[in-house]
Amino acid sequence: MVVYHVCVLYPAPLRDLLMRLATSGLYAARWTEQVHAEWTRNLLHKRPEPG
């Protein structure tokens, strides 16, 4: 099992690579609710939703 940190979930290219490896069965990917909230907050800060 691998626990992801915010720095690998955002930006997208690294996240995509690591998620592909996880879905291939190489390892099980996990992250906490706090990590999920932080990376989505960072994404919305850099790329706000159109109003």
mmCIF file of the N, C-alpha and C atoms, coordinates in Angstrom:
data_MODEL
# 
_entry.id   MODEL 
# 
loop_
_atom_site.group_PDB 
_atom_site.id 
_atom_site.type_symbol 
_atom_site.label_atom_id 
_atom_site.label_alt_id 
_atom_site.label_comp_id 
_atom_site.label_asym_id 
_atom_site.label_entity_id 
_atom_site.label_seq_id 
_atom_site.pdbx_PDB_ins_code 
_atom_site.Cartn_x 
_atom_site.Cartn_y 
_atom_site.Cartn_z 
_atom_site.occupancy 
_atom_site.B_iso_or_equiv 
_atom_site.pdbx_formal_charge 
_atom_site.auth_seq_id 
_atom_site.auth_comp_id 
_atom_site.auth_asym_id 
_atom_site.auth_atom_id 
_atom_site.pdbx_PDB_model_num 
ATOM 1   N N  . MET A 1 1  ? 0.850   -1.179 0.000   1.00 0.00 ? 1  MET A N  1 
ATOM 2   C CA . MET A 1 1  ? 0.000   0.000  0.000   1.00 0.00 ? 1  MET A CA 1 
ATOM 3   C C  . MET A 1 1  ? 0.890   1.236  0.000   1.00 0.00 ? 1  MET A C  1 
ATOM 4   N N  . VAL A 1 2  ? 0.473   2.242  -0.738  1.00 0.00 ? 2  VAL A N  1 
ATOM 5   C CA . VAL A 1 2  ? 1.172   3.524  -0.823  1.00 0.00 ? 2  VAL A CA 1 
ATOM 6   C C  . VAL A 1 2  ? 0.190   4.608  -0.420  1.00 0.00 ? 2  VAL A C  1 
ATOM 7   N N  . VAL A 1 3  ? 0.621   5.504  0.468   1.00 0.00 ? 3  VAL A N  1 
ATOM 8   C CA . VAL A 1 3  ? -0.210  6.652  0.866   1.00 0.00 ? 3  VAL A CA 1 
ATOM 9   C C  . VAL A 1 3  ? 0.327   7.874  0.134   1.00 0.00 ? 3  VAL A C  1 
ATOM 10  N N  . TYR A 1 4  ? -0.527  8.448  -0.712  1.00 0.00 ? 4  TYR A N  1 
ATOM 11  C CA . TYR A 1 4  ? -0.135  9.617  -1.494  1.00 0.00 ? 4  TYR A CA 1 
ATOM 12  C C  . TYR A 1 4  ? -0.176  10.883 -0.652  1.00 0.00 ? 4  TYR A C  1 
ATOM 13  N N  . HIS A 1 5  ? 0.742   11.775 -0.941  1.00 0.00 ? 5  HIS A N  1 
ATOM 14  C CA . HIS A 1 5  ? 0.796   13.103 -0.333  1.00 0.00 ? 5  HIS A CA 1 
ATOM 15  C C  . HIS A 1 5  ? 0.274   14.097 -1.372  1.00 0.00 ? 5  HIS A C  1 
ATOM 16  N N  . VAL A 1 6  ? -0.079  15.280 -0.933  1.00 0.00 ? 6  VAL A N  1 
ATOM 17  C CA . VAL A 1 6  ? -0.616  16.312 -1.822  1.00 0.00 ? 6  VAL A CA 1 
ATOM 18  C C  . VAL A 1 6  ? 0.322   16.578 -2.996  1.00 0.00 ? 6  VAL A C  1 
ATOM 19  N N  . CYS A 1 7  ? 1.617   16.575 -2.766  1.00 0.00 ? 7  CYS A N  1 
ATOM 20  C CA . CYS A 1 7  ? 2.570   16.928 -3.819  1.00 0.00 ? 7  CYS A CA 1 
ATOM 21  C C  . CYS A 1 7  ? 2.581   15.934 -4.973  1.00 0.00 ? 7  CYS A C  1 
ATOM 22  N N  . VAL A 1 8  ? 2.013   14.731 -4.812  1.00 0.00 ? 8  VAL A N  1 
ATOM 23  C CA . VAL A 1 8  ? 1.923   13.799 -5.931  1.00 0.00 ? 8  VAL A CA 1 
ATOM 24  C C  . VAL A 1 8  ? 0.523   13.746 -6.535  1.00 0.00 ? 8  VAL A C  1 
ATOM 25  N N  . LEU A 1 9  ? -0.459  14.325 -5.856  1.00 0.00 ? 9  LEU A N  1 
ATOM 26  C CA . LEU A 1 9  ? -1.813  14.378 -6.404  1.00 0.00 ? 9  LEU A CA 1 
ATOM 27  C C  . LEU A 1 9  ? -2.043  15.637 -7.231  1.00 0.00 ? 9  LEU A C  1 
ATOM 28  N N  . TYR A 1 10 ? -1.265  16.646 -6.991  1.00 0.00 ? 10 TYR A N  1 
ATOM 29  C CA . TYR A 1 10 ? -1.352  17.886 -7.759  1.00 0.00 ? 10 TYR A CA 1 
ATOM 30  C C  . TYR A 1 10 ? 0.055   18.390 -7.951  1.00 0.00 ? 10 TYR A C  1 
ATOM 31  N N  . PRO A 1 11 ? 0.562   18.391 -9.141  1.00 0.00 ? 11 PRO A N  1 
ATOM 32  C CA . PRO A 1 11 ? -0.044  18.571 -10.448 1.00 0.00 ? 11 PRO A CA 1 
ATOM 33  C C  . PRO A 1 11 ? -0.480  17.266 -11.124 1.00 0.00 ? 11 PRO A C  1 
ATOM 34  N N  . ALA A 1 12 ? -1.280  17.436 -12.145 1.00 0.00 ? 12 ALA A N  1 
ATOM 35  C CA . ALA A 1 12 ? -1.927  16.311 -12.812 1.00 0.00 ? 12 ALA A CA 1 
ATOM 36  C C  . ALA A 1 12 ? -0.984  15.296 -13.467 1.00 0.00 ? 12 ALA A C  1 
ATOM 37  N N  . PRO A 1 13 ? 0.096   15.693 -14.153 1.00 0.00 ? 13 PRO A N  1 
ATOM 38  C CA . PRO A 1 13 ? 0.912   14.675 -14.832 1.00 0.00 ? 13 PRO A CA 1 
ATOM 39  C C  . PRO A 1 13 ? 1.468   13.605 -13.884 1.00 0.00 ? 13 PRO A C  1 
ATOM 40  N N  . LEU A 1 14 ? 1.948   14.005 -12.743 1.00 0.00 ? 14 LEU A N  1 
ATOM 41  C CA . LEU A 1 14 ? 2.467   13.039 -11.780 1.00 0.00 ? 14 LEU A CA 1 
ATOM 42  C C  . LEU A 1 14 ? 1.335   12.192 -11.207 1.00 0.00 ? 14 LEU A C  1 
ATOM 43  N N  . ARG A 1 15 ? 0.224   12.814 -10.877 1.00 0.00 ? 15 ARG A N  1 
ATOM 44  C CA . ARG A 1 15 ? -0.944  12.090 -10.369 1.00 0.00 ? 15 ARG A CA 1 
ATOM 45  C C  . ARG A 1 15 ? -1.410  11.042 -11.372 1.00 0.00 ? 15 ARG A C  1 
ATOM 46  N N  . ASP A 1 16 ? -1.488  11.428 -12.649 1.00 0.00 ? 16 ASP A N  1 
ATOM 47  C CA . ASP A 1 16 ? -1.948  10.500 -13.674 1.00 0.00 ? 16 ASP A CA 1 
ATOM 48  C C  . ASP A 1 16 ? -1.022  9.292  -13.782 1.00 0.00 ? 16 ASP A C  1 
ATOM 49  N N  . LEU A 1 17 ? 0.272   9.524  -13.768 1.00 0.00 ? 17 LEU A N  1 
ATOM 50  C CA . LEU A 1 17 ? 1.232   8.420  -13.845 1.00 0.00 ? 17 LEU A CA 1 
ATOM 51  C C  . LEU A 1 17 ? 1.082   7.484  -12.649 1.00 0.00 ? 17 LEU A C  1 
ATOM 52  N N  . LEU A 1 18 ? 1.042   8.043  -11.458 1.00 0.00 ? 18 LEU A N  1 
ATOM 53  C CA . LEU A 1 18 ? 0.960   7.206  -10.260 1.00 0.00 ? 18 LEU A CA 1 
ATOM 54  C C  . LEU A 1 18 ? -0.370  6.473  -10.168 1.00 0.00 ? 18 LEU A C  1 
ATOM 55  N N  . MET A 1 19 ? -1.456  7.096  -10.613 1.00 0.00 ? 19 MET A N  1 
ATOM 56  C CA . MET A 1 19 ? -2.743  6.419  -10.599 1.00 0.00 ? 19 MET A CA 1 
ATOM 57  C C  . MET A 1 19 ? -2.780  5.287  -11.630 1.00 0.00 ? 19 MET A C  1 
ATOM 58  N N  . ARG A 1 20 ? -2.133  5.472  -12.767 1.00 0.00 ? 20 ARG A N  1 
ATOM 59  C CA . ARG A 1 20 ? -2.058  4.396  -13.763 1.00 0.00 ? 20 ARG A CA 1 
ATOM 60  C C  . ARG A 1 20 ? -1.297  3.202  -13.197 1.00 0.00 ? 20 ARG A C  1 
ATOM 61  N N  . LEU A 1 21 ? -0.212  3.478  -12.494 1.00 0.00 ? 21 LEU A N  1 
ATOM 62  C CA . LEU A 1 21 ? 0.548   2.392  -11.874 1.00 0.00 ? 21 LEU A CA 1 
ATOM 63  C C  . LEU A 1 21 ? -0.298  1.665  -10.833 1.00 0.00 ? 21 LEU A C  1 
ATOM 64  N N  . ALA A 1 22 ? -1.060  2.422  -10.064 1.00 0.00 ? 22 ALA A N  1 
ATOM 65  C CA . ALA A 1 22 ? -1.908  1.807  -9.033  1.00 0.00 ? 22 ALA A CA 1 
ATOM 66  C C  . ALA A 1 22 ? -3.013  0.961  -9.660  1.00 0.00 ? 22 ALA A C  1 
ATOM 67  N N  . THR A 1 23 ? -3.644  1.473  -10.719 1.00 0.00 ? 23 THR A N  1 
ATOM 68  C CA . THR A 1 23 ? -4.725  0.708  -11.339 1.00 0.00 ? 23 THR A CA 1 
ATOM 69  C C  . THR A 1 23 ? -4.212  -0.517 -12.096 1.00 0.00 ? 23 THR A C  1 
ATOM 70  N N  . SER A 1 24 ? -2.920  -0.543 -12.380 1.00 0.00 ? 24 SER A N  1 
ATOM 71  C CA . SER A 1 24 ? -2.344  -1.724 -13.032 1.00 0.00 ? 24 SER A CA 1 
ATOM 72  C C  . SER A 1 24 ? -2.135  -2.864 -12.035 1.00 0.00 ? 24 SER A C  1 
ATOM 73  N N  . GLY A 1 25 ? -2.323  -2.569 -10.749 1.00 0.00 ? 25 GLY A N  1 
ATOM 74  C CA . GLY A 1 25 ? -2.168  -3.591 -9.722  1.00 0.00 ? 25 GLY A CA 1 
ATOM 75  C C  . GLY A 1 25 ? -0.789  -3.616 -9.085  1.00 0.00 ? 25 GLY A C  1 
ATOM 76  N N  . LEU A 1 26 ? 0.055   -2.676 -9.449  1.00 0.00 ? 26 LEU A N  1 
ATOM 77  C CA . LEU A 1 26 ? 1.404   -2.621 -8.888  1.00 0.00 ? 26 LEU A CA 1 
ATOM 78  C C  . LEU A 1 26 ? 1.374   -2.371 -7.379  1.00 0.00 ? 26 LEU A C  1 
ATOM 79  N N  . TYR A 1 27 ? 0.451   -1.546 -6.936  1.00 0.00 ? 27 TYR A N  1 
ATOM 80  C CA . TYR A 1 27 ? 0.278   -1.249 -5.518  1.00 0.00 ? 27 TYR A CA 1 
ATOM 81  C C  . TYR A 1 27 ? -1.116  -0.677 -5.292  1.00 0.00 ? 27 TYR A C  1 
ATOM 82  N N  . ALA A 1 28 ? -1.515  -0.579 -4.044  1.00 0.00 ? 28 ALA A N  1 
ATOM 83  C CA . ALA A 1 28 ? -2.801  0.035  -3.679  1.00 0.00 ? 28 ALA A CA 1 
ATOM 84  C C  . ALA A 1 28 ? -2.545  1.477  -3.253  1.00 0.00 ? 28 ALA A C  1 
ATOM 85  N N  . ALA A 1 29 ? -3.200  2.402  -3.902  1.00 0.00 ? 29 ALA A N  1 
ATOM 86  C CA . ALA A 1 29 ? -3.033  3.826  -3.589  1.00 0.00 ? 29 ALA A CA 1 
ATOM 87  C C  . ALA A 1 29 ? -4.077  4.271  -2.575  1.00 0.00 ? 29 ALA A C  1 
ATOM 88  N N  . ARG A 1 30 ? -3.647  5.052  -1.612  1.00 0.00 ? 30 ARG A N  1 
ATOM 89  C CA . ARG A 1 30 ? -4.537  5.602  -0.583  1.00 0.00 ? 30 ARG A CA 1 
ATOM 90  C C  . ARG A 1 30 ? -4.136  7.046  -0.297  1.00 0.00 ? 30 ARG A C  1 
ATOM 91  N N  . TRP A 1 31 ? -5.085  7.821  0.219   1.00 0.00 ? 31 TRP A N  1 
ATOM 92  C CA . TRP A 1 31 ? -4.820  9.162  0.718   1.00 0.00 ? 31 TRP A CA 1 
ATOM 93  C C  . TRP A 1 31 ? -5.873  9.487  1.739   1.00 0.00 ? 31 TRP A C  1 
ATOM 94  N N  . THR A 1 32 ? -5.579  10.474 2.558   1.00 0.00 ? 32 THR A N  1 
ATOM 95  C CA . THR A 1 32 ? -6.493  10.854 3.632   1.00 0.00 ? 32 THR A CA 1 
ATOM 96  C C  . THR A 1 32 ? -7.499  11.887 3.133   1.00 0.00 ? 32 THR A C  1 
ATOM 97  N N  . GLU A 1 33 ? -8.544  12.090 3.898   1.00 0.00 ? 33 GLU A N  1 
ATOM 98  C CA . GLU A 1 33 ? -9.515  13.146 3.575   1.00 0.00 ? 33 GLU A CA 1 
ATOM 99  C C  . GLU A 1 33 ? -8.837  14.512 3.584   1.00 0.00 ? 33 GLU A C  1 
ATOM 100 N N  . GLN A 1 34 ? -7.903  14.713 4.496   1.00 0.00 ? 34 GLN A N  1 
ATOM 101 C CA . GLN A 1 34 ? -7.182  15.989 4.576   1.00 0.00 ? 34 GLN A CA 1 
ATOM 102 C C  . GLN A 1 34 ? -6.357  16.216 3.304   1.00 0.00 ? 34 GLN A C  1 
ATOM 103 N N  . VAL A 1 35 ? -5.675  15.197 2.821   1.00 0.00 ? 35 VAL A N  1 
ATOM 104 C CA . VAL A 1 35 ? -4.902  15.307 1.583   1.00 0.00 ? 35 VAL A CA 1 
ATOM 105 C C  . VAL A 1 35 ? -5.828  15.589 0.407   1.00 0.00 ? 35 VAL A C  1 
ATOM 106 N N  . HIS A 1 36 ? -6.955  14.899 0.343   1.00 0.00 ? 36 HIS A N  1 
ATOM 107 C CA . HIS A 1 36 ? -7.918  15.126 -0.739  1.00 0.00 ? 36 HIS A CA 1 
ATOM 108 C C  . HIS A 1 36 ? -8.426  16.572 -0.725  1.00 0.00 ? 36 HIS A C  1 
ATOM 109 N N  . ALA A 1 37 ? -8.760  17.068 0.449   1.00 0.00 ? 37 ALA A N  1 
ATOM 110 C CA . ALA A 1 37 ? -9.253  18.441 0.563   1.00 0.00 ? 37 ALA A CA 1 
ATOM 111 C C  . ALA A 1 37 ? -8.177  19.442 0.144   1.00 0.00 ? 37 ALA A C  1 
ATOM 112 N N  . GLU A 1 38 ? -6.939  19.189 0.506   1.00 0.00 ? 38 GLU A N  1 
ATOM 113 C CA . GLU A 1 38 ? -5.863  20.123 0.180   1.00 0.00 ? 38 GLU A CA 1 
ATOM 114 C C  . GLU A 1 38 ? -5.565  20.158 -1.315  1.00 0.00 ? 38 GLU A C  1 
ATOM 115 N N  . TRP A 1 39 ? -5.505  18.996 -1.964  1.00 0.00 ? 39 TRP A N  1 
ATOM 116 C CA . TRP A 1 39 ? -5.181  19.041 -3.395  1.00 0.00 ? 39 TRP A CA 1 
ATOM 117 C C  . TRP A 1 39 ? -6.326  19.632 -4.203  1.00 0.00 ? 39 TRP A C  1 
ATOM 118 N N  . THR A 1 40 ? -7.576  19.383 -3.812  1.00 0.00 ? 40 THR A N  1 
ATOM 119 C CA . THR A 1 40 ? -8.688  19.985 -4.549  1.00 0.00 ? 40 THR A CA 1 
ATOM 120 C C  . THR A 1 40 ? -8.754  21.489 -4.294  1.00 0.00 ? 40 THR A C  1 
ATOM 121 N N  . ARG A 1 41 ? -8.431  21.913 -3.097  1.00 0.00 ? 41 ARG A N  1 
ATOM 122 C CA . ARG A 1 41 ? -8.377  23.355 -2.791  1.00 0.00 ? 41 ARG A CA 1 
ATOM 123 C C  . ARG A 1 41 ? -7.297  24.022 -3.642  1.00 0.00 ? 41 ARG A C  1 
ATOM 124 N N  . ASN A 1 42 ? -6.129  23.380 -3.761  1.00 0.00 ? 42 ASN A N  1 
ATOM 125 C CA . ASN A 1 42 ? -5.050  23.933 -4.588  1.00 0.00 ? 42 ASN A CA 1 
ATOM 126 C C  . ASN A 1 42 ? -5.464  24.012 -6.051  1.00 0.00 ? 42 ASN A C  1 
ATOM 127 N N  . LEU A 1 43 ? -6.133  22.999 -6.546  1.00 0.00 ? 43 LEU A N  1 
ATOM 128 C CA . LEU A 1 43 ? -6.601  22.998 -7.924  1.00 0.00 ? 43 LEU A CA 1 
ATOM 129 C C  . LEU A 1 43 ? -7.573  24.150 -8.169  1.00 0.00 ? 43 LEU A C  1 
ATOM 130 N N  . LEU A 1 44 ? -8.550  24.313 -7.277  1.00 0.00 ? 44 LEU A N  1 
ATOM 131 C CA . LEU A 1 44 ? -9.534  25.380 -7.451  1.00 0.00 ? 44 LEU A CA 1 
ATOM 132 C C  . LEU A 1 44 ? -8.910  26.765 -7.319  1.00 0.00 ? 44 LEU A C  1 
ATOM 133 N N  . HIS A 1 45 ? -7.856  26.872 -6.514  1.00 0.00 ? 45 HIS A N  1 
ATOM 134 C CA . HIS A 1 45 ? -7.158  28.158 -6.364  1.00 0.00 ? 45 HIS A CA 1 
ATOM 135 C C  . HIS A 1 45 ? -6.440  28.524 -7.662  1.00 0.00 ? 45 HIS A C  1 
ATOM 136 N N  . LYS A 1 46 ? -5.817  27.538 -8.292  1.00 0.00 ? 46 LYS A N  1 
ATOM 137 C CA . LYS A 1 46 ? -5.079  27.787 -9.540  1.00 0.00 ? 46 LYS A CA 1 
ATOM 138 C C  . LYS A 1 46 ? -6.001  27.872 -10.759 1.00 0.00 ? 46 LYS A C  1 
ATOM 139 N N  . ARG A 1 47 ? -7.097  27.120 -10.739 1.00 0.00 ? 47 ARG A N  1 
ATOM 140 C CA . ARG A 1 47 ? -8.017  27.072 -11.868 1.00 0.00 ? 47 ARG A CA 1 
ATOM 141 C C  . ARG A 1 47 ? -9.445  27.197 -11.370 1.00 0.00 ? 47 ARG A C  1 
ATOM 142 N N  . PRO A 1 48 ? -9.870  28.400 -10.992 1.00 0.00 ? 48 PRO A N  1 
ATOM 143 C CA . PRO A 1 48 ? -11.228 28.576 -10.457 1.00 0.00 ? 48 PRO A CA 1 
ATOM 144 C C  . PRO A 1 48 ? -12.309 28.188 -11.460 1.00 0.00 ? 48 PRO A C  1 
ATOM 145 N N  . GLU A 1 49 ? -13.389 27.703 -10.918 1.00 0.00 ? 49 GLU A N  1 
ATOM 146 C CA . GLU A 1 49 ? -14.551 27.345 -11.751 1.00 0.00 ? 49 GLU A CA 1 
ATOM 147 C C  . GLU A 1 49 ? -15.076 28.589 -12.455 1.00 0.00 ? 49 GLU A C  1 
ATOM 148 N N  . PRO A 1 50 ? -15.504 28.456 -13.724 1.00 0.00 ? 50 PRO A N  1 
ATOM 149 C CA . PRO A 1 50 ? -16.107 29.615 -14.396 1.00 0.00 ? 50 PRO A CA 1 
ATOM 150 C C  . PRO A 1 50 ? -17.410 29.999 -13.712 1.00 0.00 ? 50 PRO A C  1 
ATOM 151 N N  . GLY A 1 51 ? -17.621 31.283 -13.527 1.00 0.00 ? 51 GLY A N  1 
ATOM 152 C CA . GLY A 1 51 ? -18.789 31.778 -12.810 1.00 0.00 ? 51 GLY A CA 1 
ATOM 153 C C  . GLY A 1 51 ? -19.937 31.913 -13.638 1.00 0.00 ? 51 GLY A C  1 
# 
